[in-house]
Structure formats: C-alpha cells, structure tokens
Amino acid sequence: LSLVLASIIMFAVPYSTATKLNRYLLSSSSSCCRTAAIAFFSSTEIPPEPTIDVSAFQTTLTNLAPSISKSLTTNGYYATPEPYSILPEHSIQTMREQSIHLRNIGRFEQSWSEKIDASGKVTRFDKEGVFACEPDGQDYHDAPDLILYLSVMLQTLPDLLNSQQEDAEFGLSASSFNAKLAVTSPGGSVYPLHIDNPQGLSAGDTRRLTCILYMNPDYQDGVDGGELRIFCGSGGSSSTTTSNSDNGNSADEAKKKKDDVVDITPDGGRMVLFWSDEIPHEVLPTAPTADKLDEMRDRYALTVWIPTDYYHTIHNPDSKFANLGDEAFTK
C-alpha cells in the first residue's frame, strides 16, 4: 500500500517532492503508511479512504492476464467477460460519483481529437457532446478511487502482460502514463472513427495499449447506446474467434459481432483493451432518444494509455493488424 500511495503522488508533484514522499512512505511500516501519507499532505487535510481493495484488484488482473494476452495477440482487443469482472459494482458506482464530482467542480472541458488526411495533414476538431479531463494525483482528495485505480493499473498490468509472452515481450512500460476521464452526453453524441495513436514515433507518441474502464452501473442495453465499435477487418477477429473461452470475450459481446466490426456495450464496469496504434474504433450514438440534459444517461469512461519501450512494435508493418486503418477508413 505504501508503494501505491507513493505512486499516486508521483502523478502530481515535482520529482524531488515525490522522491521525498516515496522515501517517507517506504520508511514507514505498512500499518503506519496511511499515517505517513496524512502527515505528508498536512496536519489538517486528511486524504479520503478509497474503497478499492488493491490486493483483490491485483489478483483479478493476474487471473485475467493470460486471456487478455491471448486475445490481444489473436484479435487485437479484449473485453472483460462480465460487466463487473474487474471491480465490484459498489466500487464502480463510487468511481462514477467521483467522476461527476470532478465535473461539478469544473475539471472537465470540451473534448477534442485529431484527424489526418491522405496528405498527412493533421486537423484538430471538437467532439460535440463529449467533455473530458486528465486526472492525476492532484485529484486524489476529490476522486481517490479513480487515482488509485490508475496507479494499480500502471504498477501491475505492464509486467503481467509482458510476462505472458514466451518468445517476445509486448514491451509495455510503466515509465510514463497518459489518462483521460470522459463523459459522453445523451441525445446521440458520438466519437468518430479514429485510431488513438495514428502518428506514432513521428510525433513522439509511444502509446501502445489503450485500457478503458466504463462506469455506467445503470446502463440499459438497447436504450443507452454508446457502444464501442471496434473495426476487426475482413481477416480480423470475426474469422479467428472460435469460442468465448478462447478469446476472453463475453457471450453478450460476441452476439453483437457482425461482418468486420464488433460492438461492445459500455455497461457496468466493463473493461476493454486494444492496441492504441492499430485498432480503429468509434463510439455509436449515446442514448439517442434521451434528453441531452438527462445526467442518468451520461456515459462515463476512464482511459489509461500504456506506452511501450519496444519502439519497433509501434506501427509495425509486419503486424497482423497493420492494415486495419487503411481498411476502416476506405470503406
């Protein structure tokens, strides 16, 4: 726990301060680490207690790692088999409430993205009805579970997935992080088709794995929409999937597979992972028949991008998913 607390502060404060806290926490016994954290923040400002059970969360990730690794290698993406496979419902509800709180105190702003035309020109555009922020350690007092979740993911997942590779590692790294907390408004708001890391090393972008956690415990299938549509391609997962147990994806998700795409519902606390530099995806209309101001139908998603130290894997022309972008954007 002391290491988790130290890494949380690493998100937010200068290196010298983070190093000081890290030493402070490590010099304390585990039973005293919370006291140490309180003393670091101040004598009057007590950090709130997160609800996430770190040990249980890490165990869950460990148990799922083989399925995640196999599905990423075979299909380019992975979706948890059930809405609450990663974290229990009460934790997802708490994280959603903390997300709403961050929005209410003004942390969110208009979300935007970039598109690249055939000539390589990059154009920035706003995503209508989508608002986001980049959570970090400074948000710990307002959203402790969100920050703890990010910390555990970064400390745990890269090594777990790297260790699953017998011949060559994924090369995932915890040396840096990039995260986004987004809300998509009802009334038909969408994300256009895109790839998270389209430019790669030419733009200094080493993001390799996209990890999305949905926080929509009251999601109604068939009503709330906002499905994540992943483009698999004519030779993608639609042709390689043989069973749910083989690919790690749930039965309800598999039922929505059609032709060269798969639609994944953002229900409960479902997690989806895919290759940031290769997998085209979009978000379908969110609660298209609902009022834009109906906050119950807001679609919340927390994304963390994990980079790689194996730069040759970014936009690797020999990857089985290398041509998905060309296929998706020329349809």
DRENBATI-199640 format. One record per residue (C-alpha): residue number from 1; z, y, x. Coordinates in steps of 0.1 Angstrom, whole numbers. Each point is the difference from the previous one (the first is absolute). Layout:
# residues N
ZAVO seq     Z     Y     X
ZAVO NUM     Z     Y     X
...
This chain:
# residues 331
ZAVO seq     Z     Y     X
ZAVO   1     0     0     0
ZAVO   2     7    24    28
ZAVO   3   -35    -5    13
ZAVO   4   -14     7   -34
ZAVO   5    20    32    -3
ZAVO   6   -11    11    34
ZAVO   7   -37    -6    -8
ZAVO   8     4    20   -33
ZAVO   9    10    31    20
ZAVO  10   -28    -6    25
ZAVO  11   -23     9   -29
ZAVO  12    13    35    -2
ZAVO  13    17    14    30
ZAVO  14   -10    10    36
ZAVO  15     0   -29    25
ZAVO  16    31    13    18
ZAVO  17    19     1   -32
ZAVO  18   -12   -34   -12
ZAVO  19     8   -15    34
ZAVO  20    35    15    -2
ZAVO  21     5   -15   -35
ZAVO  22   -14   -34    11
ZAVO  23    25    -2    28
ZAVO  24    27    11   -23
ZAVO  25    -7   -27   -26
ZAVO  26    -6   -27    26
ZAVO  27    34     8    16
ZAVO  28    16    -5   -34
ZAVO  29     9   -34   -15
ZAVO  30   -21   -10   -30
ZAVO  31    31     5   -22
ZAVO  32     2    35    12
ZAVO  33   -37    10     1
ZAVO  34     1    17   -34
ZAVO  35    30    21    12
ZAVO  36   -20     9    31
ZAVO  37   -29    11   -21
ZAVO  38    22    21   -22
ZAVO  39    15    16    31
ZAVO  40   -35     8    14
ZAVO  41   -12    17   -32
ZAVO  42    31    21    -3
ZAVO  43    36    -3   -11
ZAVO  44    -8    12   -36
ZAVO  45   -35   -14    -6
ZAVO  46     3   -37    -7
ZAVO  47   -32   -21    -1
ZAVO  48    -5   -18   -32
ZAVO  49     2   -38    -1
ZAVO  50   -35   -17    -4
ZAVO  51    -2   -29   -25
ZAVO  52   -24   -21    21
ZAVO  53    14   -31    15
ZAVO  54   -15     2    35
ZAVO  55     7   -36     9
ZAVO  56   -15   -14   -32
ZAVO  57   -30    23     3
ZAVO  58    -7   -12    36
ZAVO  59     4   -36   -10
ZAVO  60   -25     5   -28
ZAVO  61   -26    15    24
ZAVO  62     6   -29    24
ZAVO  63    -6   -25   -27
ZAVO  64   -32    17   -12
ZAVO  65   -14     6    35
ZAVO  66   -21   -32     2
ZAVO  67   -16     7   -34
ZAVO  68    -6    36     9
ZAVO  69   -16    -8    33
ZAVO  70   -22   -27   -14
ZAVO  71   -12    21   -29
ZAVO  72    -7    30    23
ZAVO  73   -20   -22    23
ZAVO  74   -19   -17   -28
ZAVO  75    -4    27   -26
ZAVO  76     8    33    16
ZAVO  77    28     7   -24
ZAVO  78    33   -15   -14
ZAVO  79    19     6   -33
ZAVO  80    35   -13    -7
ZAVO  81     0   -29   -25
ZAVO  82    24    17   -24
ZAVO  83     9    36    -8
ZAVO  84    34    -3    16
ZAVO  85    -7   -24    29
ZAVO  86    10    26    26
ZAVO  87    29    19   -15
ZAVO  88    21    -5   -32
ZAVO  89    -7    20   -31
ZAVO  90    31    22     4
ZAVO  91   -11    11    35
ZAVO  92   -35     8   -13
ZAVO  93    15    20   -29
ZAVO  94    22    19    25
ZAVO  95   -29     8    23
ZAVO  96   -20    13   -29
ZAVO  97    29    22   -11
ZAVO  98     2    13    36
ZAVO  99   -37     7     1
ZAVO 100     3    20   -32
ZAVO 101    29    19    15
ZAVO 102   -21     9    31
ZAVO 103   -28    13   -24
ZAVO 104    25    20   -20
ZAVO 105    13    18    31
ZAVO 106   -35    10    11
ZAVO 107    -8   -25    27
ZAVO 108   -34   -10   -16
ZAVO 109   -32    19     3
ZAVO 110   -36    -5   -10
ZAVO 111   -14   -32    16
ZAVO 112   -33     1    18
ZAVO 113   -23   -23    18
ZAVO 114   -32     1    21
ZAVO 115   -35   -15    -4
ZAVO 116   -26    -5    26
ZAVO 117   -37     2    -8
ZAVO 118   -29   -18    17
ZAVO 119    -2    26    27
ZAVO 120    36    -4     9
ZAVO 121    11    34   -16
ZAVO 122    36    -1   -12
ZAVO 123     8    18   -32
ZAVO 124    35     5   -14
ZAVO 125     6    -1   -37
ZAVO 126    30     2   -24
ZAVO 127     9   -31   -21
ZAVO 128     4    14   -35
ZAVO 129    32   -11   -16
ZAVO 130    14   -15    32
ZAVO 131    30    15    18
ZAVO 132    17   -12    32
ZAVO 133    24     6    29
ZAVO 134     6   -16    34
ZAVO 135    36   -12    -1
ZAVO 136    20    -1    32
ZAVO 137    36    -1    12
ZAVO 138     7    35   -13
ZAVO 139    -3   -14   -35
ZAVO 140    28   -26     5
ZAVO 141    26    18   -20
ZAVO 142   -23     4   -29
ZAVO 143   -18   -34     2
ZAVO 144    21   -24    21
ZAVO 145   -17   -32   -13
ZAVO 146   -35    14     6
ZAVO 147     8     8    36
ZAVO 148    19   -32     6
ZAVO 149   -30   -20   -14
ZAVO 150   -24    18    24
ZAVO 151    24    -7    30
ZAVO 152     4   -37    -8
ZAVO 153   -38    -4    -5
ZAVO 154    -8    16    34
ZAVO 155    27   -20    19
ZAVO 156    -8   -33   -16
ZAVO 157   -36    -5   -12
ZAVO 158   -21     7    32
ZAVO 159    18   -26    21
ZAVO 160     1   -25   -29
ZAVO 161   -38     1    -5
ZAVO 162    -8     1    37
ZAVO 163    20   -32     5
ZAVO 164   -20   -18   -26
ZAVO 165   -32     2    21
ZAVO 166    -4   -31    23
ZAVO 167   -32    11    19
ZAVO 168     3    38    -1
ZAVO 169    25    24   -15
ZAVO 170    -9    27   -25
ZAVO 171    15    24    25
ZAVO 172    19    19   -27
ZAVO 173    25    25    14
ZAVO 174    32    18   -11
ZAVO 175    -5    27    26
ZAVO 176   -10    26   -27
ZAVO 177    -3     3   -37
ZAVO 178   -17    18   -28
ZAVO 179    12    -1   -36
ZAVO 180   -10    15   -33
ZAVO 181    19     0   -33
ZAVO 182   -25     7   -29
ZAVO 183     1     4   -37
ZAVO 184   -32    -3   -21
ZAVO 185     2    17   -33
ZAVO 186    -9   -16   -33
ZAVO 187   -30    11   -21
ZAVO 188   -26   -17    22
ZAVO 189     8    11    36
ZAVO 190   -18   -20    27
ZAVO 191    -4    -5    37
ZAVO 192   -37    -1    10
ZAVO 193   -14   -29    20
ZAVO 194    10     4    36
ZAVO 195    12   -16    33
ZAVO 196    34    12    13
ZAVO 197   -11     2    36
ZAVO 198   -37     7     0
ZAVO 199    -3    17    34
ZAVO 200    23   -21    21
ZAVO 201     2     8    37
ZAVO 202   -25    28    -2
ZAVO 203    26    19   -19
ZAVO 204    30   -14    19
ZAVO 205    10   -21   -30
ZAVO 206    15   -34     9
ZAVO 207    11    -9   -35
ZAVO 208    -7   -37    -5
ZAVO 209    21   -13   -30
ZAVO 210     6    17   -33
ZAVO 211    32   -11   -18
ZAVO 212     4    13   -36
ZAVO 213    31    -5   -21
ZAVO 214    -2     9   -36
ZAVO 215    30    13   -19
ZAVO 216    -9    -4   -37
ZAVO 217    26   -22   -16
ZAVO 218   -11    10   -36
ZAVO 219   -37    -7     6
ZAVO 220   -19   -13   -30
ZAVO 221   -30   -21     9
ZAVO 222   -31    10   -20
ZAVO 223    14    34    -8
ZAVO 224    11    17    32
ZAVO 225   -31    -7    21
ZAVO 226     0    13    35
ZAVO 227   -10   -34    15
ZAVO 228    -8    -1    37
ZAVO 229   -36   -12     2
ZAVO 230    -8   -16    34
ZAVO 231   -36    -6    10
ZAVO 232    -4   -35    14
ZAVO 233   -37    -1     5
ZAVO 234   -25   -27    -9
ZAVO 235    14   -22    27
ZAVO 236    37    11    -3
ZAVO 237    30   -15   -16
ZAVO 238   -17    -8   -33
ZAVO 239   -18   -28    18
ZAVO 240    28   -11    23
ZAVO 241    29    -2   -24
ZAVO 242     7   -35   -10
ZAVO 243    36     2   -15
ZAVO 244    28    25    -4
ZAVO 245    22   -20    23
ZAVO 246   -27     2    27
ZAVO 247    -5    37     0
ZAVO 248    34    12   -10
ZAVO 249   -13    20   -30
ZAVO 250    15    -4   -35
ZAVO 251   -16   -16   -30
ZAVO 252    -2    32   -21
ZAVO 253   -17    18    29
ZAVO 254   -24   -29     5
ZAVO 255   -10     2   -37
ZAVO 256   -13    35     6
ZAVO 257   -24   -10    28
ZAVO 258   -36     6    -9
ZAVO 259   -32    -1    21
ZAVO 260     7    19    32
ZAVO 261    33    18    -9
ZAVO 262    35    -8    -9
ZAVO 263    23    21   -22
ZAVO 264    37     0     7
ZAVO 265    25    14   -24
ZAVO 266    25    25    14
ZAVO 267    28   -16   -21
ZAVO 268    37    -2     9
ZAVO 269     6     0    37
ZAVO 270   -32   -18    10
ZAVO 271   -11     3    36
ZAVO 272   -36     1    12
ZAVO 273   -12    -1    37
ZAVO 274   -35     3    13
ZAVO 275   -19    11    32
ZAVO 276     1    38     1
ZAVO 277   -33     3    20
ZAVO 278   -21   -25   -19
ZAVO 279     9    -6   -37
ZAVO 280   -16    24   -26
ZAVO 281    22     6   -30
ZAVO 282     6    24   -29
ZAVO 283    24     6   -28
ZAVO 284   -12    -4   -35
ZAVO 285     9    25   -28
ZAVO 286    37     2    -4
ZAVO 287    13    -2   -36
ZAVO 288   -33    14   -13
ZAVO 289    11     4   -36
ZAVO 290    34    15     9
ZAVO 291     9    37     1
ZAVO 292    -2    15    35
ZAVO 293    36    12    -3
ZAVO 294    14   -34   -10
ZAVO 295    23    -7    30
ZAVO 296     8   -35   -11
ZAVO 297   -37    -9     8
ZAVO 298     0    16    35
ZAVO 299   -12   -25    26
ZAVO 300    22     1    31
ZAVO 301   -10   -17    33
ZAVO 302    15     1    35
ZAVO 303   -24    -7    28
ZAVO 304     8    -6    37
ZAVO 305   -28    -4    25
ZAVO 306     7   -22    30
ZAVO 307   -21     8    32
ZAVO 308   -13   -25    26
ZAVO 309     2     1    38
ZAVO 310   -31   -22     1
ZAVO 311   -26    27    -3
ZAVO 312   -29   -23     1
ZAVO 313    10   -14   -34
ZAVO 314    -6    33   -17
ZAVO 315   -35     0   -16
ZAVO 316    -8   -32    19
ZAVO 317   -37    -7    -6
ZAVO 318     7   -38     3
ZAVO 319    26     1   -28
ZAVO 320    -9   -20   -32
ZAVO 321     9    32   -19
ZAVO 322   -20    24    21
ZAVO 323   -29     5   -25
ZAVO 324    21     4   -31
ZAVO 325    -2    38     2
ZAVO 326   -38     0     1
ZAVO 327    -1   -24   -29
ZAVO 328    25    19   -21
ZAVO 329   -15    35     4
ZAVO 330   -36   -10    -5
ZAVO 331     6   -19   -33
